[in-house]
Structure formats: C-alpha cells, structure tokens
Amino acid sequence: MVIDFHTHILPPAVKNNRRRYLDKDEAFASIYASEKAKIVTAEDLISAMDENGVDVSVIVNYSWSTHGFCVETNDYLLESAARYPRRLQAFCAVNSFTGEDSLHEIERCAKTGAKGIGELRPDLMAADYTKKDTIAPFAALVKNLHLMVLTHASEPVGHIYPGKGTVTPENLFALLFHLAGIPVVCAHWGGGLPFYALMPEVRAALEDVYFDTAASPYLYLPEIYSQVVPLVGSDRILFGSDYPVISARRVMDEIKESPLSALDKEEILDGNARRLLGI
C-alpha cells in the first residue's frame, strides 16, 4: 500500500470560478493568483492516484481567510471522503485558533468524519500564534476530539514561492510546544526543523511530531532522506506529494531511489500513515 499524506482538492465551483474566491480571500489569493497554480477536484485526484500507484490520499484543506469558504470547502472534502471511503481521508480547515465559529467548525467536521485539522497557516491565522494563550482553545478541543493537526512550515532561507509564509523552525517549535500530546504533521520537512533535533530540548518537543515530504523536489536535494532519517527516525516521516503542485510519482521515485533501507522506505510510504490513520 502507498499512502500520500498531503494532497489538495477543491470544489468544482472553485475550479470553474477562481476569480470569485481570489477577490474575496487573501489566503487563497496568496497561492492561486496565477492561472498556473493548478486546481483539481476529487475525481482528478482519484485519476492521478490510479495513474501513479497511490492507494490512499489524505486530502487537506487550506486556512482560508474567510470562515464561510472554510465551511464550503470542508463540506466538499468530507463529501469526497464519504464518496471514496477506501481512497480518501479528509483534514478540514479553520481560519482562527480562538473564534467560536472556528471551534464549532472543528467539532462539526470531527462528527462528520474528519481525521484532522489542516493544512493550517498559523502565520495567517494569528500574529501571536506562538503564545500559549492564543493556541489554548484550539489545542484543548483538538486533543479532546482525538484529531491530528497538519501545519504548513516554511524555510527561513532559500527562494520565495507563492504561499511560503513565515512558519519557520523557530516559530514552528514554539507552536509545537503548545500542541504537546497531539499528533502533529509538519509539512515540507518542517521547514528544516528536523536538523535541530540534535538539540535535546528540540528532540523532546518532537515526541508527537511527524514530517511530510510535500513538494520535496522543489525544496531540497534528494539527499534530504538520508540526512533526516538518522536525526528523527524513519518512523516520523510521511510520504506526501502536495499534489497537484507536484505528482506523487516524482516524490515516490525519490524515496525509492534513496539509499534508505527497504524497511525505512516501507514506513515512509505506508506504515507510518497507516498507524496514524488507523488503517
């Protein structure tokens, strides 16, 4: 089995009328302003999964600036997961850590089958997201509902790209500290956070933390796999493509061609995700 832990789909209404959402939502516009930024539906994803040999995909939403768009797209992800129960697992989005509307939306999504919350964009959700008081309502609710969290992460150096943001290792570390006890997946290799795992206090804070490989070929050389596995363990790395930004096959090929052991590759492509998702 192969499980892609980081993919994106959007409703046909968004795909067919991008301009309406660009004009009304800053977070969406930061990623999709260019027509080159692909938008795909559930059916597009299923076709790509069949073509690339992916058995299950986690479909993650975006932290829209507008609560109504969070609800609209969450509904589509949940409906898609219900239509393809053996192929899709849904993570839903909110645009606030403290707002009553967002907290109620988390409860609603959990009751409707969501496995987690994400992809969060903490830097767009709250200026002080690294503070305990800001995160506390969100953290308590997610923990009580036994949900996972998938958060965006960004590198403090390197090239700029749409949606990169400022969730750098320093800020991500502070956020994770306040989400202790909750399984958290840090997208895009955590913006390089695994390289700080040689620090005892960082290693301790990563007890419930995983890192996905979303868009890895755009960000790192293939050597990233052999460098990070000794630092955090292959049991903390999840194959994620960031489709439709990049094809699942391209990331899978990097993993398969890496010098990792067969067991390490199996954990990254399948085993770790199965344990987290209860598959």
Contacts in CASP RR format, 6 or more apart in sequence:
PFRMAT RR
TARGET T0000
AUTHOR 0000-0000-0000
METHOD contacts of the structure
MODEL  1
MVIDFHTHILPPAVKNNRRRYLDKDEAFASIYASEKAKIVTAEDLISAMD
ENGVDVSVIVNYSWSTHGFCVETNDYLLESAARYPRRLQAFCAVNSFTGE
DSLHEIERCAKTGAKGIGELRPDLMAADYTKKDTIAPFAALVKNLHLMVL
THASEPVGHIYPGKGTVTPENLFALLFHLAGIPVVCAHWGGGLPFYALMP
EVRAALEDVYFDTAASPYLYLPEIYSQVVPLVGSDRILFGSDYPVISARR
VMDEIKESPLSALDKEEILDGNARRLLGI
1 55 0 8 1.000
1 56 0 8 1.000
1 270 0 8 1.000
1 274 0 8 1.000
1 279 0 8 1.000
2 53 0 8 1.000
2 54 0 8 1.000
2 55 0 8 1.000
2 56 0 8 1.000
2 239 0 8 1.000
2 248 0 8 1.000
2 252 0 8 1.000
2 269 0 8 1.000
2 270 0 8 1.000
3 54 0 8 1.000
3 55 0 8 1.000
3 56 0 8 1.000
3 57 0 8 1.000
3 58 0 8 1.000
3 238 0 8 1.000
3 239 0 8 1.000
3 269 0 8 1.000
3 270 0 8 1.000
3 271 0 8 1.000
3 273 0 8 1.000
3 274 0 8 1.000
3 277 0 8 1.000
3 279 0 8 1.000
4 49 0 8 1.000
4 54 0 8 1.000
4 56 0 8 1.000
4 57 0 8 1.000
4 58 0 8 1.000
4 239 0 8 1.000
4 240 0 8 1.000
4 241 0 8 1.000
4 243 0 8 1.000
4 248 0 8 1.000
5 58 0 8 1.000
5 150 0 8 1.000
5 185 0 8 1.000
5 212 0 8 1.000
5 238 0 8 1.000
5 239 0 8 1.000
5 240 0 8 1.000
5 273 0 8 1.000
6 58 0 8 1.000
6 60 0 8 1.000
6 119 0 8 1.000
6 150 0 8 1.000
6 185 0 8 1.000
6 187 0 8 1.000
6 212 0 8 1.000
6 213 0 8 1.000
6 214 0 8 1.000
6 238 0 8 1.000
6 240 0 8 1.000
6 241 0 8 1.000
6 242 0 8 1.000
6 243 0 8 1.000
7 45 0 8 1.000
7 57 0 8 1.000
7 58 0 8 1.000
7 59 0 8 1.000
7 60 0 8 1.000
7 240 0 8 1.000
7 241 0 8 1.000
7 242 0 8 1.000
7 243 0 8 1.000
7 244 0 8 1.000
7 248 0 8 1.000
8 40 0 8 1.000
8 59 0 8 1.000
8 60 0 8 1.000
8 61 0 8 1.000
8 62 0 8 1.000
8 119 0 8 1.000
8 242 0 8 1.000
8 243 0 8 1.000
8 244 0 8 1.000
8 245 0 8 1.000
9 40 0 8 1.000
9 41 0 8 1.000
9 42 0 8 1.000
9 44 0 8 1.000
9 45 0 8 1.000
9 59 0 8 1.000
9 76 0 8 1.000
9 77 0 8 1.000
9 80 0 8 1.000
10 39 0 8 1.000
10 40 0 8 1.000
10 41 0 8 1.000
10 73 0 8 1.000
10 76 0 8 1.000
11 41 0 8 1.000
11 72 0 8 1.000
11 73 0 8 1.000
11 76 0 8 1.000
12 41 0 8 1.000
13 72 0 8 1.000
14 21 0 8 1.000
14 39 0 8 1.000
14 73 0 8 1.000
15 39 0 8 1.000
15 40 0 8 1.000
15 41 0 8 1.000
18 32 0 8 1.000
18 35 0 8 1.000
18 39 0 8 1.000
21 28 0 8 1.000
21 29 0 8 1.000
21 32 0 8 1.000
21 69 0 8 1.000
22 28 0 8 1.000
22 29 0 8 1.000
22 32 0 8 1.000
22 33 0 8 1.000
23 29 0 8 1.000
24 66 0 8 1.000
24 69 0 8 1.000
25 64 0 8 1.000
25 65 0 8 1.000
25 66 0 8 1.000
25 69 0 8 1.000
26 65 0 8 1.000
26 124 0 8 1.000
27 62 0 8 1.000
27 63 0 8 1.000
27 64 0 8 1.000
27 65 0 8 1.000
27 95 0 8 1.000
27 121 0 8 1.000
27 124 0 8 1.000
28 62 0 8 1.000
28 64 0 8 1.000
28 65 0 8 1.000
28 69 0 8 1.000
30 124 0 8 1.000
30 162 0 8 1.000
30 163 0 8 1.000
31 37 0 8 1.000
31 62 0 8 1.000
31 162 0 8 1.000
31 163 0 8 1.000
32 39 0 8 1.000
32 162 0 8 1.000
33 162 0 8 1.000
34 162 0 8 1.000
37 162 0 8 1.000
38 244 0 8 1.000
38 245 0 8 1.000
39 244 0 8 1.000
40 48 0 8 1.000
40 243 0 8 1.000
40 244 0 8 1.000
42 59 0 8 1.000
42 76 0 8 1.000
42 80 0 8 1.000
42 83 0 8 1.000
42 84 0 8 1.000
42 88 0 8 1.000
44 244 0 8 1.000
45 57 0 8 1.000
45 59 0 8 1.000
45 88 0 8 1.000
45 243 0 8 1.000
45 244 0 8 1.000
46 84 0 8 1.000
46 87 0 8 1.000
46 88 0 8 1.000
48 54 0 8 1.000
48 243 0 8 1.000
48 244 0 8 1.000
48 247 0 8 1.000
48 248 0 8 1.000
49 55 0 8 1.000
49 57 0 8 1.000
49 87 0 8 1.000
49 248 0 8 1.000
51 249 0 8 1.000
52 247 0 8 1.000
52 248 0 8 1.000
52 249 0 8 1.000
52 252 0 8 1.000
53 248 0 8 1.000
53 249 0 8 1.000
54 248 0 8 1.000
55 87 0 8 1.000
56 86 0 8 1.000
56 87 0 8 1.000
56 88 0 8 1.000
56 89 0 8 1.000
56 273 0 8 1.000
56 277 0 8 1.000
56 279 0 8 1.000
57 87 0 8 1.000
57 88 0 8 1.000
57 89 0 8 1.000
57 243 0 8 1.000
58 88 0 8 1.000
58 89 0 8 1.000
58 90 0 8 1.000
58 91 0 8 1.000
58 115 0 8 1.000
58 150 0 8 1.000
58 273 0 8 1.000
58 277 0 8 1.000
59 77 0 8 1.000
59 80 0 8 1.000
59 81 0 8 1.000
59 88 0 8 1.000
59 89 0 8 1.000
59 90 0 8 1.000
59 91 0 8 1.000
60 91 0 8 1.000
60 93 0 8 1.000
60 118 0 8 1.000
60 119 0 8 1.000
60 150 0 8 1.000
61 70 0 8 1.000
61 73 0 8 1.000
61 74 0 8 1.000
61 77 0 8 1.000
61 91 0 8 1.000
61 92 0 8 1.000
61 93 0 8 1.000
61 118 0 8 1.000
61 119 0 8 1.000
62 73 0 8 1.000
62 93 0 8 1.000
62 119 0 8 1.000
62 121 0 8 1.000
63 70 0 8 1.000
63 93 0 8 1.000
63 94 0 8 1.000
63 95 0 8 1.000
63 118 0 8 1.000
63 119 0 8 1.000
63 120 0 8 1.000
63 121 0 8 1.000
63 124 0 8 1.000
63 125 0 8 1.000
63 152 0 8 1.000
64 70 0 8 1.000
64 73 0 8 1.000
64 93 0 8 1.000
64 95 0 8 1.000
65 95 0 8 1.000
65 124 0 8 1.000
66 95 0 8 1.000
67 94 0 8 1.000
67 95 0 8 1.000
67 96 0 8 1.000
67 101 0 8 1.000
67 102 0 8 1.000
67 105 0 8 1.000
70 92 0 8 1.000
70 93 0 8 1.000
70 94 0 8 1.000
70 95 0 8 1.000
70 102 0 8 1.000
70 105 0 8 1.000
71 105 0 8 1.000
73 93 0 8 1.000
74 90 0 8 1.000
74 92 0 8 1.000
74 93 0 8 1.000
74 105 0 8 1.000
74 109 0 8 1.000
74 114 0 8 1.000
77 90 0 8 1.000
77 91 0 8 1.000
77 92 0 8 1.000
77 114 0 8 1.000
78 90 0 8 1.000
78 92 0 8 1.000
78 109 0 8 1.000
78 112 0 8 1.000
78 113 0 8 1.000
78 114 0 8 1.000
80 88 0 8 1.000
80 90 0 8 1.000
81 88 0 8 1.000
81 89 0 8 1.000
81 90 0 8 1.000
81 113 0 8 1.000
89 115 0 8 1.000
89 277 0 8 1.000
90 109 0 8 1.000
90 113 0 8 1.000
90 114 0 8 1.000
90 115 0 8 1.000
90 116 0 8 1.000
91 114 0 8 1.000
91 115 0 8 1.000
91 116 0 8 1.000
91 117 0 8 1.000
91 118 0 8 1.000
91 119 0 8 1.000
91 148 0 8 1.000
91 150 0 8 1.000
92 105 0 8 1.000
92 106 0 8 1.000
92 109 0 8 1.000
92 114 0 8 1.000
92 116 0 8 1.000
92 117 0 8 1.000
92 118 0 8 1.000
93 117 0 8 1.000
93 118 0 8 1.000
93 119 0 8 1.000
93 120 0 8 1.000
94 102 0 8 1.000
94 103 0 8 1.000
94 105 0 8 1.000
94 106 0 8 1.000
94 117 0 8 1.000
94 120 0 8 1.000
94 125 0 8 1.000
94 138 0 8 1.000
95 102 0 8 1.000
95 124 0 8 1.000
95 125 0 8 1.000
96 102 0 8 1.000
96 125 0 8 1.000
96 126 0 8 1.000
97 122 0 8 1.000
97 125 0 8 1.000
97 126 0 8 1.000
97 129 0 8 1.000
97 134 0 8 1.000
97 135 0 8 1.000
97 137 0 8 1.000
97 138 0 8 1.000
98 126 0 8 1.000
98 134 0 8 1.000
98 137 0 8 1.000
98 138 0 8 1.000
99 137 0 8 1.000
102 138 0 8 1.000
103 137 0 8 1.000
103 138 0 8 1.000
103 141 0 8 1.000
106 117 0 8 1.000
106 138 0 8 1.000
106 141 0 8 1.000
106 142 0 8 1.000
106 145 0 8 1.000
106 147 0 8 1.000
107 141 0 8 1.000
107 145 0 8 1.000
109 116 0 8 1.000
109 117 0 8 1.000
110 116 0 8 1.000
110 145 0 8 1.000
110 147 0 8 1.000
114 147 0 8 1.000
115 147 0 8 1.000
115 148 0 8 1.000
115 277 0 8 1.000
116 142 0 8 1.000
116 147 0 8 1.000
116 148 0 8 1.000
116 149 0 8 1.000
116 150 0 8 1.000
117 142 0 8 1.000
117 147 0 8 1.000
117 148 0 8 1.000
117 149 0 8 1.000
117 150 0 8 1.000
118 149 0 8 1.000
118 150 0 8 1.000
118 151 0 8 1.000
119 150 0 8 1.000
119 151 0 8 1.000
119 152 0 8 1.000
119 187 0 8 1.000
120 149 0 8 1.000
120 150 0 8 1.000
120 151 0 8 1.000
120 152 0 8 1.000
121 152 0 8 1.000
121 165 0 8 1.000
121 167 0 8 1.000
122 129 0 8 1.000
122 151 0 8 1.000
122 152 0 8 1.000
122 167 0 8 1.000
122 171 0 8 1.000
122 175 0 8 1.000
123 129 0 8 1.000
123 165 0 8 1.000
123 166 0 8 1.000
123 167 0 8 1.000
123 171 0 8 1.000
126 134 0 8 1.000
128 134 0 8 1.000
129 135 0 8 1.000
129 171 0 8 1.000
129 175 0 8 1.000
130 171 0 8 1.000
130 174 0 8 1.000
130 175 0 8 1.000
130 178 0 8 1.000
131 178 0 8 1.000
132 178 0 8 1.000
135 175 0 8 1.000
135 178 0 8 1.000
135 179 0 8 1.000
136 178 0 8 1.000
139 178 0 8 1.000
139 179 0 8 1.000
139 182 0 8 1.000
142 149 0 8 1.000
142 179 0 8 1.000
142 182 0 8 1.000
143 181 0 8 1.000
143 182 0 8 1.000
147 182 0 8 1.000
148 182 0 8 1.000
148 183 0 8 1.000
148 184 0 8 1.000
148 185 0 8 1.000
148 276 0 8 1.000
149 179 0 8 1.000
149 182 0 8 1.000
149 183 0 8 1.000
149 184 0 8 1.000
149 185 0 8 1.000
150 184 0 8 1.000
150 185 0 8 1.000
150 187 0 8 1.000
150 212 0 8 1.000
151 167 0 8 1.000
151 172 0 8 1.000
151 175 0 8 1.000
151 184 0 8 1.000
151 185 0 8 1.000
151 186 0 8 1.000
151 187 0 8 1.000
152 165 0 8 1.000
152 167 0 8 1.000
152 187 0 8 1.000
152 188 0 8 1.000
153 167 0 8 1.000
153 168 0 8 1.000
153 169 0 8 1.000
153 172 0 8 1.000
153 186 0 8 1.000
153 187 0 8 1.000
153 188 0 8 1.000
153 189 0 8 1.000
153 190 0 8 1.000
153 191 0 8 1.000
153 192 0 8 1.000
153 193 0 8 1.000
154 164 0 8 1.000
154 165 0 8 1.000
154 166 0 8 1.000
154 167 0 8 1.000
154 168 0 8 1.000
154 188 0 8 1.000
154 191 0 8 1.000
155 164 0 8 1.000
155 168 0 8 1.000
155 188 0 8 1.000
155 191 0 8 1.000
155 192 0 8 1.000
155 219 0 8 1.000
156 168 0 8 1.000
156 169 0 8 1.000
156 170 0 8 1.000
156 191 0 8 1.000
161 218 0 8 1.000
167 175 0 8 1.000
167 191 0 8 1.000
168 191 0 8 1.000
169 190 0 8 1.000
169 191 0 8 1.000
169 192 0 8 1.000
169 193 0 8 1.000
169 196 0 8 1.000
172 186 0 8 1.000
172 190 0 8 1.000
172 191 0 8 1.000
172 193 0 8 1.000
173 193 0 8 1.000
173 196 0 8 1.000
173 202 0 8 1.000
173 205 0 8 1.000
176 184 0 8 1.000
176 186 0 8 1.000
176 205 0 8 1.000
176 206 0 8 1.000
176 209 0 8 1.000
177 205 0 8 1.000
179 208 0 8 1.000
180 205 0 8 1.000
180 207 0 8 1.000
180 208 0 8 1.000
181 207 0 8 1.000
181 208 0 8 1.000
182 208 0 8 1.000
183 208 0 8 1.000
183 209 0 8 1.000
183 210 0 8 1.000
183 276 0 8 1.000
184 208 0 8 1.000
184 209 0 8 1.000
184 210 0 8 1.000
185 209 0 8 1.000
185 210 0 8 1.000
185 211 0 8 1.000
185 212 0 8 1.000
185 238 0 8 1.000
185 276 0 8 1.000
186 193 0 8 1.000
186 209 0 8 1.000
186 210 0 8 1.000
186 211 0 8 1.000
186 212 0 8 1.000
187 212 0 8 1.000
187 214 0 8 1.000
187 242 0 8 1.000
188 212 0 8 1.000
188 214 0 8 1.000
188 215 0 8 1.000
188 216 0 8 1.000
188 219 0 8 1.000
188 242 0 8 1.000
189 211 0 8 1.000
189 212 0 8 1.000
189 213 0 8 1.000
189 216 0 8 1.000
189 219 0 8 1.000
189 220 0 8 1.000
189 224 0 8 1.000
189 228 0 8 1.000
190 211 0 8 1.000
193 202 0 8 1.000
193 206 0 8 1.000
193 211 0 8 1.000
194 211 0 8 1.000
194 228 0 8 1.000
194 231 0 8 1.000
194 232 0 8 1.000
195 227 0 8 1.000
195 228 0 8 1.000
195 231 0 8 1.000
196 202 0 8 1.000
197 203 0 8 1.000
197 206 0 8 1.000
197 231 0 8 1.000
197 232 0 8 1.000
198 231 0 8 1.000
206 232 0 8 1.000
206 236 0 8 1.000
209 236 0 8 1.000
210 236 0 8 1.000
210 237 0 8 1.000
210 238 0 8 1.000
210 272 0 8 1.000
210 276 0 8 1.000
211 228 0 8 1.000
211 232 0 8 1.000
211 236 0 8 1.000
211 237 0 8 1.000
211 238 0 8 1.000
212 237 0 8 1.000
212 238 0 8 1.000
212 239 0 8 1.000
212 240 0 8 1.000
213 237 0 8 1.000
213 238 0 8 1.000
213 239 0 8 1.000
213 240 0 8 1.000
213 241 0 8 1.000
213 251 0 8 1.000
213 254 0 8 1.000
213 255 0 8 1.000
213 268 0 8 1.000
214 240 0 8 1.000
214 241 0 8 1.000
214 242 0 8 1.000
214 245 0 8 1.000
214 251 0 8 1.000
215 241 0 8 1.000
215 242 0 8 1.000
215 245 0 8 1.000
215 246 0 8 1.000
216 224 0 8 1.000
216 251 0 8 1.000
216 254 0 8 1.000
217 246 0 8 1.000
217 250 0 8 1.000
217 251 0 8 1.000
217 254 0 8 1.000
218 245 0 8 1.000
218 246 0 8 1.000
222 254 0 8 1.000
222 257 0 8 1.000
222 258 0 8 1.000
225 237 0 8 1.000
225 254 0 8 1.000
225 255 0 8 1.000
225 258 0 8 1.000
225 259 0 8 1.000
225 260 0 8 1.000
225 268 0 8 1.000
226 258 0 8 1.000
226 259 0 8 1.000
226 260 0 8 1.000
228 237 0 8 1.000
229 237 0 8 1.000
229 260 0 8 1.000
229 264 0 8 1.000
234 260 0 8 1.000
234 263 0 8 1.000
234 264 0 8 1.000
234 267 0 8 1.000
234 268 0 8 1.000
234 272 0 8 1.000
235 267 0 8 1.000
235 272 0 8 1.000
236 272 0 8 1.000
237 267 0 8 1.000
237 268 0 8 1.000
237 272 0 8 1.000
238 268 0 8 1.000
238 272 0 8 1.000
238 273 0 8 1.000
238 276 0 8 1.000
239 251 0 8 1.000
239 252 0 8 1.000
239 255 0 8 1.000
239 268 0 8 1.000
239 269 0 8 1.000
239 270 0 8 1.000
239 273 0 8 1.000
240 248 0 8 1.000
240 251 0 8 1.000
241 247 0 8 1.000
241 248 0 8 1.000
241 250 0 8 1.000
241 251 0 8 1.000
241 252 0 8 1.000
252 269 0 8 1.000
255 265 0 8 1.000
255 268 0 8 1.000
255 269 0 8 1.000
256 265 0 8 1.000
258 265 0 8 1.000
260 268 0 8 1.000
273 279 0 8 1.000
END
